[in-house]
Amino acid sequence: MFWETERFRPPAELAPNYPNRPQRYAPRGVAARYLDHVTLTSANIMDNFRWYRDTLGFRFMEWTVLDEHPDMPIFGMLTTCERGHDLGMVADFSAIPGRLHHVSFWLDQIADVLRAADILLEAATRLEYGPGRHGMGEQTFLYFREPGGLRLELNSGGYRNYLPDWEPVKWTPAQGSNDFYRHNVSPPSIMESFPPDRPSDERANPWAAGRAA
């Protein structure tokens, strides 16, 4: 039984962003455990895969081609350990070679990725893509931009592969290479890499200079 209840009123710095919450969710960071992988760009990712495999000893794990162009590789993954990948490579036909697509950090549990989405939103950080789950590697993911505009990913889960005779697996987007559930289409901005190809693109990009559209 409640009688003459005095409802909680948070201080201004803890005012909620969501109207059904008593106050802002204010944890201490997303608790990234370690640097998980980086994804770079190349105009010929298959040649890059062979170089990393034959020269540096990486394992070539998986790659995806376009549904409508089965001979056009657009993304692939390599690893030096048991993880699905610690190096990604995405096709890029810009005038700038060797660009950076994103840097990814590992979180201990899948639930931590969902918690991280809350933390970022409460910090007024726009989510670019996710939370979701990739088919390739099977990681649960979340993409966003840090204040300087660089894309970061948080991920967890995924498989561990210890097979010394693993054969690379070929995917298409329709099979769920990027989206395990096959219904969560990535935004056009996810194809942007750094540095931007053209200054005009940077000015038109709502992510430029860390702005949240």
HELIX and SHEET records of a PDB file:
HELIX    1   1 ALA A   12  LEU A   14  5                                   3    
HELIX    2   2 ILE A   45  LEU A   56  1                                  12    
HELIX    3   3 ILE A  110  GLU A  122  1                                  13    
HELIX    4   4 PRO A  173  GLN A  175  5                                   3    
HELIX    5   5 PRO A  188  MET A  191  5                                   4    
HELIX    6   6 PRO A  199  ALA A  204  1                                   6    
HELIX    7   7 ALA A  208  GLY A  210  5                                   3    
SHEET    1   A 9 LEU A 127  ARG A 133  0                                        
SHEET    2   A 9 GLN A 139  ARG A 145 -1                                        
SHEET    3   A 9 ARG A 151  GLY A 157 -1                                        
SHEET    4   A 9 LEU A 100  TRP A 106  1                                        
SHEET    5   A 9 TYR A  34  SER A  42 -1                                        
SHEET    6   A 9 LEU A  87  ALA A  91  1                                        
SHEET    7   A 9 PRO A  73  THR A  79 -1                                        
SHEET    8   A 9 ARG A  59  VAL A  65 -1                                        
SHEET    9   A 9 VAL A 169  TRP A 171  1                                        
END                                                                             
